[in-house]
């Protein structure tokens, strides 16, 4: 008679240092606005849709019910993600006063003007990973470019090591000022979108 093997516990990764989640005040406000929207408006609205669809018969062939359950899982996943990002946030205000020496060096929240090897000037702002906006030239503090710029000052030359290339840059200016963020906008087609009220008889 074969003996049963004892169940093994799942292998857990060894705990390591948590990566800091730097973010600007405006960026954190945007995450909180989305979290509030999902918790207070979108999730309750979708829950009502699922309840209505469940009352319409066989759930296994009910497209509205199946879509609603899938959408609820997506919403809950996003809420969990936002909760973790908000809880781990370390807010850094780019406009906050800082010592003169630090004000001339590149750190999180800096807006940097630099020249590439061809002499072309570029301006980037270093922000959190949840705030990246390439159209506005907002780059993550963890990106190769931001890492190369960090701790440099006007007049310094740095080298950016990116996949398949290496760039030489010269720092021209470092500024600390408020970094405007696009506010959270309710997505088109949201279930909680305001619907026209029925006219009273």
N, C-alpha and C positions, 0 to 999 in steps of 0.2 A: 504493500500500500504506500502510495507516494505521499510524502508529507508536504504540507503547504508551506511555501516560502513566506517569510514575514514581508509585509508590505514595506517598501522603501519610501522614505519621505522624498519629496521632490528636491532636486539639487538647487540651492539658491546661490545667486551670485554674491561674492564677498562684497560687503559694503565698502564703498569708496567715497571720496570727497564729492559733495554735491556741487555742481557747477552753479555759479551765481547767476541770478536772473535779473540783470540790470535793466531798468526801464525808466523812461522819462515820466513826469507826472501826467502829461497829456496822453501818453501811451497807456498808462494804467487806467486812466479814466475811460478810455475806449474799450478796454477789456471788460471793465466793470459794467459799462453800458450794455454790451452784448450779453453778458451773463445775466443781467437784470431782465433784458428783453426775453431771453430764452426761458428763464425761470418763471417770470410773472405773466408773460403773454403767449409766447409761441407754444410752450409745452402744455399749458392748460387748454389752449385752443385745439391742439392736436389730440389731446386726451378725449375731448368731447367728440371729435370726428371718429376716433376709434370706437368709442362707446356707441355712437350712432350706427356705425357700420356693423358692429357685433350684433346689433339687434335685428339685422336684416337677413338672418338665416345662416346657411352653411358658411362657416368662416374659411374653410379650406379653398373655396372657390369665390371668395368675396374679395375682389380686387381692391376696393376701398379699405377694407380691414387690413389686408396684407400690406398695402402701401403705408397705411397709418402706423402699423406696428414697426415697420422698417424705419419710417421717418422718426418715430419716437426713440428708437435705438440710436439713431444718428444724433438727435438732439441731446440725449443723455450723455453720449460719448463726448460731445462738444462741451457740455456743462462741466463734466469731470475734468476735461483738459483745461478749461478756463479757470476752474477753481484751483487747480494745482499751480497754474501760472500766476494767479493773483496772490495766492498764499505765499509763494516763494519769491515774490517781487522785492527787489531792492531798489527803491526809487532814488534816482539821482537827478537833481534839477540842474540843467545846463546853465541856467541864469543865476544860480546861487553864487554869492561872493566866494572867492578863493584866494589864497596867498598869491602874491605877484609872480613868484617863480612857477607855480603850478598853472597860472593863467596863460603862460606862454608855451606850455607843453601840451601835447595831445593826450587826452584821456577820454573816457566815455563822455558823450555829450558835446564834444568839440565839433566845430565846423571848420574844416581844413581846406585851405587853398594850396594846391601843389602843381608843379610843372612836370610833365613827362619828358622823356629823352628828346622828343622833337620840339620841346619848348611850348607845347600846348598847355594851357592852364585848365585845371579842373577844380570843382568845389564839391566836397562830400561832408555829410554830417554823420557822426558815429552814434548809432542808436541800438536799442535792444533787438533781439531776434524776432520779437512780435511786432516790431515797428518798421521793418525793412520796406522801403518804397523806392524801387530803382528809378522810377520816373522823376522823383524828387531828389535823387542821389543820396538817399538815406541808406547807409550800409550797416550791417551787423558788426558789433564790436568783436565778434569772433571770426570775421572774414579775414582772408589773407591780407587784403589791403589795410584794414583797420589794425591788424596785428603789426604790420610793418610801420604804420604811422605812429603807433602808441609810444609815448614818452619822447617823441621828437619835438624839435622847436624850429621856428623860422630860420632858414639858412642851412639846416641839416639836410643831408642826402641819405635816402633809405633805399633798400632793395626789396621789392615784392616778389616772393617766391610763389607763383601760382602754377597750376597744372600745365605742363608743357611750355612754360615761358618764365622769363625773369625780367622784371622792369626796374629801371633806375629812376627815382623820383627826387625832386627837390622841394622841400617845404617852404612855401612863401608866406603863409599867414595862418594863425590859429586864433579862433574867436569862440567865446562862450556866450550864447544868447538863447532865448527861447526857441525851440524847434517846433514849428506848427505841425499838427497832426490832423489828418482827415478824420472827422468824427465818425462814430459808428452810425451806419444807416440801415434801416430796416430793409432786408432783402426783398427784391421784387417777388411776388407770388407767395409771400409769407401767409401762413394759415390765419394768423392773427390780424391780418390787414383789415382795416375798417371797411365794413360792407355797408352799402346804402340801406338806410332804415326803411322799413315798409311804411307806406303812407297810412295814416289813421283813417278809418272809415267814419 
